[in-house]
Amino acid sequence: MPNSRAVFGAALALLMLTVTRVSAAPDPRAQAVLAAAKAASGGAAWDQMPGWHEVGSHNGARYETWLDPYRYGMTTQETRDGKTSDHRFDGQIIWFRNMAGAVTAVDTPAAVADAKDSAYFSVSAYFFPNRFAADITYVGERTQDGVTYDVLHIVPAGVGADLWFDRATHLPGVAVIHRGAATLTVTLTDYRVTAGMKIPWHVHVSDGDPKDDDDGHITSLEFPPVDRAIFAAPAAK
């Protein structure tokens, strides 16, 4: 989701837990909120997007992210002080190459659920219900800093997130992830029209402690077809 997808996805991955859930019938109120959000942020332009390639920075590190809007796939390279780490997910296995070059593979149900949630929100997959299944329910109305939001609870695979849609603009403005007493708040701002879609180019991630806050900024965003090979295991160095 929306901005930096890499930072938002990483934030989700920090707090996800796998839960057992039963798919529910579509919530009409939730579907109406999503329909308005999609129309306000580009409508059919979302359906024509073949892939997602984003470059940006967060807290002094450069990142580059590729996403697949048709099925689960996400890869992010992060470079800091001349060293690069590589995190990849192909829908079934997660690979991580650390800055020393060692590669680790993980495919536990909990880790895969976490990765699916991260990829789902990073590519705004709630706009593609025929491609990505999720339980989506209308939670209610919230007001913050004078802005009224419609809140949806969206669960693709793990614990999901509460996504707040600005009632005036219909755009996502806040995402909240809960895990017990811990809460992570993601604020989405600096919306820009990119290839016909309104995308947030800035994200602020907070766990309530200012010293842990993370700010992400997109510097380049394009939507070319994605080569699924980029989600496969990286080579060790």
NUVEX-878997 format. One record per residue: residue number from 1; residue in three letters; chain; x, y, z of N, C-alpha, C, CB in turn. Coordinates in pm, whole numbers. Glycine has a CB too. Example, Ala and Ser with C-alpha at 12.3 -4.5 7.8 and 13.67 -1.06 7.14 Angstrom:
NUVEX-878997
    i   aa  ch     n_x     n_y     n_z    ca_x    ca_y    ca_z     c_x     c_y     c_z    cb_x    cb_y    cb_z
    1  ALA   A    1319    -569     780    1230    -450     780    1320    -330     780    1131    -447     905
    2  SER   A    1285    -225     708    1367    -106     714    1290       3     787    1408     -60     572
//
This chain:
NUVEX-878997
    i   aa  ch     n_x     n_y     n_z    ca_x    ca_y    ca_z     c_x     c_y     c_z    cb_x    cb_y    cb_z
    1  MET   A      86    -120       0       0       0       0      85     118       0     -95       4     119
    2  PRO   A      71     172     -20      81     312     -30     153     379      83     -47     367     -43
    3  ASN   A     260     585     131     375     554      51     479     472     117     435     674       4
    4  SER   A     599     480     128     676     379      64     617     243      88     817     384     111
    5  ARG   A     595     170     -22     539      36      -9     638     -49      70     510     -27    -149
    6  ALA   A     768     -27      44     868    -107     112     862     -85     263    1007     -74      60
    7  VAL   A     851      39     304     847      68     447     718      15     507     860     219     471
    8  PHE   A     606      37     438     478     -11     488     481    -164     499     362      35     395
    9  GLY   A     531    -229     394     538    -375     397     626    -424     509     588    -428     264
   10  ALA   A     743    -358     528     833    -398     635     768    -377     771     963    -320     626
   11  ALA   A     694    -267     784     626    -240     910     524    -348     942     558    -103     906
   12  LEU   A     448    -389     842     350    -495     863     418    -625     904     267    -517     736
   13  ALA   A     531    -654     839     601    -779     868     651    -784    1012     717    -797     772
   14  LEU   A     680    -670    1071     729    -666    1208     626    -714    1308     772    -527    1242
   15  LEU   A     496    -692    1280     394    -715    1380     293    -824    1346     322    -590    1405
   16  MET   A     312    -897    1236     210    -994    1194     219   -1124    1276     225   -1025    1045
   17  LEU   A     105   -1183    1300      94   -1317    1355      -8   -1392    1270      52   -1314    1507
   18  THR   A      12   -1523    1254     -85   -1602    1179    -206   -1630    1267     -22   -1734    1128
   19  VAL   A    -326   -1617    1210    -447   -1649    1283    -534   -1739    1197    -524   -1519    1324
   20  THR   A    -617   -1821    1262    -712   -1903    1189    -836   -1820    1165    -746   -2034    1266
   21  ARG   A    -885   -1816    1042   -1001   -1735    1013   -1092   -1809     915    -960   -1599     957
   22  VAL   A   -1216   -1773     913   -1314   -1828     821   -1360   -1716     729   -1435   -1892     898
   23  SER   A   -1353   -1737     600   -1394   -1633     505   -1541   -1602     522   -1364   -1677     360
   24  ALA   A   -1571   -1473     524   -1708   -1428     544   -1765   -1378     412   -1716   -1317     651
   25  ALA   A   -1899   -1366     408   -1962   -1308     290   -1920   -1162     278   -2117   -1322     298
   26  PRO   A   -1915   -1107     156   -1874    -967     139   -1960    -873     221   -1881    -928      -8
   27  ASP   A   -1896    -775     283   -1963    -673     363   -2002    -558     271   -1871    -623     481
   28  PRO   A   -2131    -533     247   -2172    -429     152   -2118    -291     185   -2322    -422     145
   29  ARG   A   -2114    -256     313   -2062    -124     351   -1913    -115     318   -2085     -97     503
   30  ALA   A   -1839    -220     346   -1696    -221     314   -1674    -213     164   -1630    -346     370
   31  GLN   A   -1755    -287      87   -1740    -285     -58   -1768    -147    -115   -1832    -387    -122
   32  ALA   A   -1863     -75     -55   -1893      61    -101   -1777     156     -74   -2019     112     -34
   33  VAL   A   -1713     141      41   -1597     225      74   -1484     198     -25   -1549     199     220
   34  LEU   A   -1458      72     -55   -1350      37    -148   -1381      84    -289   -1326    -115    -148
   35  ALA   A   -1507      73    -331   -1544     119    -465   -1521     269    -479   -1693      85    -495
   36  ALA   A   -1558     345    -376   -1536     490    -378   -1388     523    -377   -1606     557    -259
   37  ALA   A   -1309     446    -301   -1165     470    -294   -1098     442    -428   -1102     383    -185
   38  LYS   A   -1139     334    -491   -1079     300    -620   -1113     405    -726   -1125     161    -667
   39  ALA   A   -1239     448    -728   -1281     550    -825   -1206     680    -803   -1432     573    -817
   40  ALA   A   -1189     719    -676   -1124     846    -644    -974     843    -672   -1147     880    -499
   41  SER   A    -915     724    -672    -770     714    -687    -725     665    -824    -715     624    -582
   42  GLY   A    -817     659    -920    -774     623   -1055    -864     526   -1129    -641     565   -1049
   43  GLY   A    -954     460   -1058   -1049     371   -1124    -983     265   -1211   -1142     450   -1207
   44  ALA   A   -1020     265   -1339    -972     161   -1432    -821     163   -1451   -1038     178   -1566
   45  ALA   A    -755     274   -1418    -609     279   -1431    -542     172   -1346    -556     418   -1392
   46  TRP   A    -603     139   -1231    -547      34   -1146    -551    -101   -1217    -624      26   -1013
   47  ASP   A    -658    -128   -1290    -672    -258   -1356    -576    -275   -1473    -815    -275   -1405
   48  GLN   A    -523    -165   -1523    -433    -170   -1638    -286    -175   -1597    -456     -50   -1727
   49  MET   A    -257    -172   -1468    -120    -171   -1419     -56    -310   -1431    -115    -123   -1274
   50  PRO   A      48    -327   -1513     107    -460   -1531     206    -500   -1423     175    -465   -1664
   51  GLY   A     266    -401   -1356     366    -429   -1253     396    -303   -1176     495    -487   -1315
   52  TRP   A     480    -314   -1076     511    -200    -988     659    -200    -959     428    -205    -856
   53  HIS   A     727     -88    -991     869     -72    -962     890      62    -893     956     -81   -1092
   54  GLU   A     939      57    -771     952     177    -687    1093     190    -632     850     172    -572
   55  VAL   A    1143     312    -632    1272     344    -570    1248     456    -471    1380     383    -676
   56  GLY   A    1313     451    -358    1295     557    -259    1397     548    -148    1155     551    -201
   57  SER   A    1369     616     -39    1458     616      77    1377     614     204    1553     738      74
   58  HIS   A    1435     556     307    1373     565     439    1483     566     545    1274     447     463
   59  ASN   A    1481     671     625    1578     689     733    1722     663     692    1542     599     847
   60  GLY   A    1763     723     581    1902     715     539    1937     598     451    1988     711     657
   61  ALA   A    1845     507     427    1873     391     341    1798     406     208    1832     260     411
   62  ARG   A    1862     360     100    1797     356     -30    1731     220     -46    1899     384    -146
   63  TYR   A    1609     218    -100    1544      91    -126    1492      87    -270    1430      66     -26
   64  GLU   A    1476     -35    -320    1416     -58    -451    1322    -177    -438    1525     -84    -562
   65  THR   A    1197    -159    -479    1095    -262    -461    1024    -294    -592     992    -217    -356
   66  TRP   A    1002    -424    -616     918    -472    -726     799    -546    -666    1000    -566    -823
   67  LEU   A     679    -524    -726     558    -590    -681     481    -644    -801     470    -492    -600
   68  ASP   A     409    -754    -778     325    -813    -881     179    -788    -843     354    -967    -897
   69  PRO   A     102    -712    -924     -38    -684    -891    -134    -796    -931     -80    -557    -958
   70  TYR   A     -83    -909    -982    -170   -1017   -1026    -165   -1139    -934    -133   -1058   -1166
   71  ARG   A     -50   -1165    -875     -40   -1271    -776      76   -1239    -684     -21   -1411    -843
   72  TYR   A      81   -1306    -569     178   -1266    -467     322   -1270    -518     164   -1356    -347
   73  GLY   A     389   -1158    -504     529   -1145    -539     580   -1010    -495     551   -1165    -690
   74  MET   A     690   -1010    -418     746    -884    -369     894    -903    -344     674    -837    -240
   75  THR   A     973    -806    -389    1116    -809    -358    1162    -668    -326    1197    -868    -475
   76  THR   A    1247    -656    -226    1300    -527    -186    1449    -539    -158    1226    -473     -62
   77  GLN   A    1526    -455    -223    1668    -442    -192    1688    -312    -114    1755    -445    -322
   78  GLU   A    1762    -319      -4    1790    -200      76    1941    -181      84    1729    -212     219
   79  THR   A    1986     -58      56    2129     -28      57    2158      80     161    2177      18     -83
   80  ARG   A    2252      49     248    2294     143     350    2446     131     368    2220     116     485
   81  ASP   A    2511     246     364    2658     250     379    2727     159     279    2698     210     522
   82  GLY   A    2674     154     156    2738      77      50    2711     -72      54    2882      98      56
   83  LYS   A    2631    -120     149    2600    -262     159    2451    -283     133    2641    -319     299
   84  THR   A    2418    -394      65    2280    -418      23    2226    -549      78    2271    -418    -129
   85  SER   A    2105    -545     131    2033    -665     169    1921    -688      68    1976    -654     316
   86  ASP   A    1871    -812      60    1774    -848     -42    1667    -936      22    1842    -922    -163
   87  HIS   A    1540    -893      14    1429    -968      71    1332   -1002     -42    1358    -887     184
   88  ARG   A    1302   -1132     -60    1218   -1174    -172    1109   -1270    -125    1303   -1239    -282
   89  PHE   A     995   -1262    -194     882   -1351    -165     811   -1384    -295     783   -1287     -63
   90  ASP   A     796   -1514    -324     734   -1557    -450     593   -1611    -432     819   -1662    -516
   91  GLY   A     536   -1591    -313     404   -1643    -284     405   -1768    -200     331   -1669    -410
   92  GLN   A     522   -1835    -194     533   -1959    -118     654   -1963     -25     539   -2075    -212
   93  ILE   A     764   -1899     -69     888   -1902       8     941   -1760      22     994   -1993     -60
   94  ILE   A     997   -1730     141    1062   -1602     164    1213   -1626     167    1012   -1536     297
   95  TRP   A    1286   -1545      94    1432   -1550      99    1485   -1417     149    1490   -1583     -41
   96  PHE   A    1591   -1424     229    1656   -1302     276    1807   -1318     261    1619   -1273     423
   97  ARG   A    1867   -1225     187    2014   -1221     177    2060   -1101     259    2063   -1210      27
   98  ASN   A    2138   -1126     363    2180   -1016     448    2296    -940     385    2221   -1068     585
   99  MET   A    2341    -834     449    2443    -748     392    2578    -816     382    2456    -622     473
  100  ALA   A    2593    -931     451    2717   -1008     439    2711   -1107     322    2746   -1084     569
  101  GLY   A    2592   -1122     262    2577   -1208     145    2519   -1344     172    2707   -1225      81
  102  ALA   A    2491   -1378     299    2435   -1508     331    2284   -1510     303    2463   -1544     480
  103  VAL   A    2236   -1624     248    2095   -1637     210    2023   -1733     303    2082   -1684      64
  104  THR   A    1906   -1692     350    1820   -1775     435    1684   -1789     369    1806   -1714     578
  105  ALA   A    1629   -1911     369    1495   -1936     313    1401   -1975     426    1500   -2048     205
  106  VAL   A    1278   -1924     421    1177   -1954     523    1045   -1983     453    1162   -1835     625
  107  ASP   A     977   -2091     496     847   -2122     435     747   -2169     540     862   -2228     326
  108  THR   A     765   -2130     665     669   -2168     768     537   -2097     741     723   -2133     909
  109  PRO   A     424   -2159     782     294   -2095     758     286   -1954     815     184   -2180     818
  110  ALA   A     343   -1932     934     337   -1799     995     413   -1697     912     394   -1803    1137
  111  ALA   A     533   -1733     867     614   -1640     789     550   -1611     654     754   -1696     770
  112  VAL   A     494   -1712     590     429   -1692     460     306   -1603     475     389   -1828     397
  113  ALA   A     229   -1623     582     113   -1537     607     156   -1392     626      35   -1586     731
  114  ASP   A     265   -1371     701     318   -1236     720     356   -1174     586     439   -1239     813
  115  ALA   A     426   -1251     503     472   -1200     373     355   -1168     281     565   -1301     306
  116  LYS   A     252   -1250     285     134   -1223     203      67   -1093     246      33   -1340     214
  117  ASP   A      53   -1073     376      -6    -948     423      76    -828     376     -17    -948     575
  118  SER   A     208    -836     387     294    -726     346     280    -696     198     439    -757     380
  119  ALA   A     285    -800     115     273    -781     -29     134    -728     -66     300    -913    -103
  120  TYR   A      32    -779       0    -106    -739     -28    -126    -589      -9    -203    -816      63
  121  PHE   A     -88    -538     106    -109    -396     133     -14    -309      52     -91    -367     281
  122  SER   A     105    -358      23     201    -279     -53     154    -249    -194     333    -351     -58
  123  VAL   A      78    -341    -255      32    -321    -392    -115    -281    -397      54    -448    -473
  124  SER   A    -174    -244    -281    -316    -204    -275    -406    -313    -333    -337     -72    -351
  125  ALA   A    -381    -437    -292    -452    -551    -351    -600    -555    -314    -386    -679    -307
  126  TYR   A    -644    -473    -219    -786    -465    -188    -866    -411    -306    -809    -378     -65
  127  PHE   A    -797    -350    -405    -863    -306    -527    -880    -419    -628    -785    -191    -590
  128  PHE   A    -825    -538    -598    -829    -651    -691    -886    -775    -622    -688    -681    -745
  129  PRO   A   -1013    -771    -581   -1069    -884    -506   -1076   -1014    -585   -1207    -849    -459
  130  ASN   A   -1076   -1007    -717   -1078   -1129    -798    -940   -1192    -810   -1133   -1099    -935
  131  ARG   A    -837   -1118    -769    -700   -1171    -775    -649   -1213    -638    -606   -1066    -835
  132  PHE   A    -690   -1140    -535    -638   -1163    -400    -756   -1174    -302    -541   -1048    -357
  133  ALA   A    -770   -1289    -240    -877   -1308    -144    -842   -1240     -12    -903   -1459    -121
  134  ALA   A    -944   -1188      56    -926   -1128     187   -1061   -1115     255    -857    -990     177
  135  ASP   A   -1061   -1119     387   -1181   -1088     464   -1180    -938     492   -1188   -1172     598
  136  ILE   A   -1284    -866     450   -1289    -721     463   -1421    -681     528   -1272    -651     324
  137  THR   A   -1414    -612     641   -1534    -571     712   -1527    -423     748   -1552    -656     839
  138  TYR   A   -1645    -363     753   -1655    -223     793   -1654    -215     945   -1785    -156     735
  139  VAL   A   -1559    -138    1001   -1543    -127    1146   -1626     -13    1202   -1397    -109    1182
  140  GLY   A   -1626     102    1132   -1699     218    1181   -1630     347    1143   -1715     210    1332
  141  GLU   A   -1673     453    1206   -1621     587    1178   -1519     627    1284   -1736     690    1172
  142  ARG   A   -1411     692    1239   -1311     746    1330   -1280     890    1289   -1182     658    1330
  143  THR   A   -1252     974    1387   -1211    1112    1360   -1077    1139    1425   -1318    1213    1410
  144  GLN   A    -986    1194    1346    -852    1225    1395    -804    1353    1330    -753    1108    1366
  145  ASP   A    -757    1447    1414    -708    1576    1365    -809    1645    1274    -576    1557    1291
  146  GLY   A    -936    1634    1308   -1041    1701    1233   -1083    1630    1105    -997    1836    1199
  147  VAL   A   -1025    1513    1077   -1058    1438     956   -1142    1316     996    -928    1394     880
  148  THR   A   -1250    1294     924   -1336    1178     949   -1301    1066     851   -1486    1216     938
  149  TYR   A   -1288     947     905   -1248     831     824   -1352     719     836   -1110     780     868
  150  ASP   A   -1365     641     728   -1434     513     732   -1326     406     748   -1521     488     603
  151  VAL   A   -1341     322     849   -1236     225     881   -1278      84     839   -1204     227    1033
  152  LEU   A   -1191      19     763   -1212    -120     723   -1107    -208     789   -1206    -135     568
  153  HIS   A   -1148    -324     835   -1053    -425     885   -1031    -524     772   -1107    -497    1016
  154  ILE   A    -906    -533     724    -874    -613     606    -774    -721     646    -816    -523     492
  155  VAL   A    -811    -847     621    -727    -960     661    -703   -1050     540    -793   -1040     776
  156  PRO   A    -588   -1037     472    -557   -1126     360    -513   -1265     407    -449   -1065     274
  157  ALA   A    -420   -1270     506    -364   -1399     545    -325   -1404     692    -244   -1430     461
  158  GLY   A    -265   -1296     745    -223   -1293     884    -324   -1219     969     -85   -1229     898
  159  VAL   A    -276   -1121    1050    -370   -1045    1132    -427    -926    1057    -301    -997    1258
  160  GLY   A    -371    -892     942    -423    -784     862    -401    -648     925    -569    -804     838
  161  ALA   A    -486    -551     889    -472    -414     936    -605    -343     928    -365    -338     856
  162  ASP   A    -619    -238    1008    -732    -146     993    -688     -34     900    -779     -89    1132
  163  LEU   A    -758     -16     789    -724      86     691    -829     196     698    -714      26     549
  164  TRP   A    -783     319     719    -871     434     737    -881     511     607    -822     525     850
  165  PHE   A   -1003     527     555   -1026     599     430   -1089     735     461   -1118     516     335
  166  ASP   A   -1023     841     417   -1072     977     437   -1210     990     373    -972    1082     377
  167  ARG   A   -1310    1027     452   -1447    1032     399   -1463    1141     293   -1546    1054     512
  168  ALA   A   -1380    1246     299   -1392    1354     202   -1324    1320      70   -1332    1482     259
  169  THR   A   -1203    1262      75   -1128    1233     -47   -1143    1087     -91    -981    1265     -26
  170  HIS   A   -1186    1000       2   -1199     855     -19   -1063     785     -30   -1280     828    -144
  171  LEU   A    -954     856      -2    -821     797     -12    -777     738     122    -719     901     -60
  172  PRO   A    -697     628     119    -643     575     244    -550     679     309    -567     442     219
  173  GLY   A    -571     704     438    -488     801     507    -408     744     621    -572     911     557
  174  VAL   A    -460     638     683    -396     579     800    -416     428     795    -453     638     932
  175  ALA   A    -314     355     837    -326     210     859    -281     181    1000    -243     128     753
  176  VAL   A    -355      94    1069    -323      60    1207    -314     -91    1219    -429     118    1305
  177  ILE   A    -202    -140    1276    -182    -283    1296    -173    -307    1446     -53    -333    1223
  178  HIS   A    -253    -401    1496    -256    -433    1639    -196    -571    1663    -400    -426    1694
  179  ARG   A    -121    -582    1772     -79    -714    1819     -75    -708    1971      61    -756    1759
  180  GLY   A    -178    -757    2032    -186    -746    2176    -190    -600    2217     -68    -818    2242
  181  ALA   A     -97    -562    2305     -90    -424    2353     -12    -334    2257     -27    -419    2491
  182  ALA   A      56    -392    2159     139    -313    2066      55    -263    1949     257    -398    2014
  183  THR   A      81    -140    1908      10     -79    1796     109      -8    1706     -99      19    1846
  184  LEU   A      99     -33    1577     183      34    1478      91     119    1391     264     -70    1391
  185  THR   A     122     248    1377      40     340    1298     118     388    1177      -6     459    1383
  186  VAL   A      60     373    1060     122     413     934      38     525     874     134     292     834
  187  THR   A     100     642     853      29     758     798      73     780     654      56     884     884
  188  LEU   A     -23     789     561       3     798     418     -29     939     370     -79     693     341
  189  THR   A      70    1006     310      50    1145     266     121    1169     132     103    1244     373
  190  ASP   A     119    1295      88     183    1338     -37     132    1257    -156     335    1325     -26
  191  TYR   A      -1    1256    -173     -59    1184    -286     -27    1256    -416    -211    1170    -269
  192  ARG   A      17    1179    -515      47    1234    -648     -17    1144    -754     201    1245    -670
  193  VAL   A     -59    1205    -864    -114    1128    -975       3    1071   -1055    -207    1215   -1066
  194  THR   A       9     938   -1059     117     867   -1127      55     762   -1217     216     802   -1024
  195  ALA   A      74     778   -1349      13     686   -1447    -138     676   -1426      77     546   -1437
  196  GLY   A    -201     787   -1392    -345     791   -1376    -396     748   -1239    -407     706   -1477
  197  MET   A    -305     708   -1150    -343     663   -1017    -291     759    -911    -290     521    -990
  198  LYS   A    -371     782    -807    -326     865    -696    -253     776    -595    -445     939    -629
  199  ILE   A    -122     802    -581     -36     719    -498      26     805    -389      75     650    -584
  200  PRO   A      29     760    -264      98     835    -159     250     817    -171      49     791     -19
  201  TRP   A     321     926    -182     466     921    -198     541     935     -66     511    1028    -293
  202  HIS   A     469     946      42     534     955     173     459     869     273     542    1101     222
  203  VAL   A     533     800     361     473     722     467     550     747     596     472     571     431
  204  HIS   A     474     761     703     534     776     836     489     659     921     497     912     902
  205  VAL   A     584     586     978     555     467    1057     592     495    1202     631     343    1003
  206  SER   A     498     472    1293     522     499    1435     469     387    1522     459     632    1475
  207  ASP   A     546     353    1625     498     258    1725     466     328    1856     601     147    1749
  208  GLY   A     461     462    1852     433     540    1971     555     595    2038     359     457    2067
  209  ASP   A     673     544    2002     800     594    2056     870     673    1946     890     476    2109
  210  PRO   A     883     806    1959     942     888    1851    1078     841    1803     954    1030    1897
  211  LYS   A    1157     783    1890    1291     741    1847    1288     624    1750    1375     704    1969
  212  ASP   A    1173     554    1743    1159     441    1651    1089     479    1521    1083     329    1719
  213  ASP   A    1046     605    1508     970     646    1389    1053     628    1262     926     792    1403
  214  ASP   A     983     596    1155    1048     574    1025     972     653     919    1053     421     988
  215  ASP   A    1044     732     839     983     807     730    1035     754     597    1013     958     743
  216  GLY   A     943     722     508     980     675     376     932     769     268     925     536     352
  217  HIS   A    1014     784     164     981     874      53    1008     803     -79    1063    1007      61
  218  ILE   A     911     801    -168     934     752    -304    1010     859    -382     799     717    -375
  219  THR   A    1109     816    -459    1180     908    -548    1155     875    -695    1329     905    -520
  220  SER   A    1114     751    -724    1086     709    -861     982     598    -857    1216     662    -933
  221  LEU   A     880     609    -944     773     510    -947     727     488   -1090     656     553    -857
  222  GLU   A     728     363   -1134     683     328   -1268     615     192   -1263     801     327   -1370
  223  PHE   A     547     156   -1372     462      37   -1371     487     -53   -1493     315      78   -1366
  224  PRO   A     609    -101   -1510     638    -191   -1622     595    -334   -1590     787    -188   -1657
  225  PRO   A     585    -420   -1692     558    -562   -1663     665    -617   -1571     552    -644   -1793
  226  VAL   A     626    -708   -1483     720    -762   -1386     764    -902   -1428     656    -766   -1245
  227  ASP   A     893    -928   -1419     949   -1060   -1447     947   -1139   -1317    1095   -1050   -1506
  228  ARG   A     870   -1249   -1313     858   -1326   -1189     991   -1379   -1139     763   -1440   -1209
  229  ALA   A    1092   -1386   -1225    1222   -1436   -1182    1282   -1350   -1071    1318   -1442   -1302
  230  ILE   A    1240   -1224   -1064    1296   -1133    -964    1253   -1171    -822    1255    -989    -995
  231  PHE   A    1149   -1257    -811    1102   -1300    -680    1164   -1431    -635     951   -1313    -681
  232  ALA   A    1247   -1491    -721    1311   -1619    -688    1430   -1597    -595    1357   -1692    -816
  233  ALA   A    1487   -1706    -549    1596   -1699    -452    1714   -1618    -505    1642   -1837    -415
  234  PRO   A    1768   -1524    -426    1886   -1450    -468    2010   -1537    -452    1901   -1320    -386
  235  ALA   A    2112   -1508    -530    2237   -1582    -519    2316   -1534    -398    2321   -1567    -648
  236  ALA   A    2378   -1627    -329    2464   -1591    -215    2588   -1521    -267    2502   -1715    -132
  237  LYS   A    2646   -1434    -186    2766   -1361    -227    2880   -1392    -130    2740   -1209    -232
//
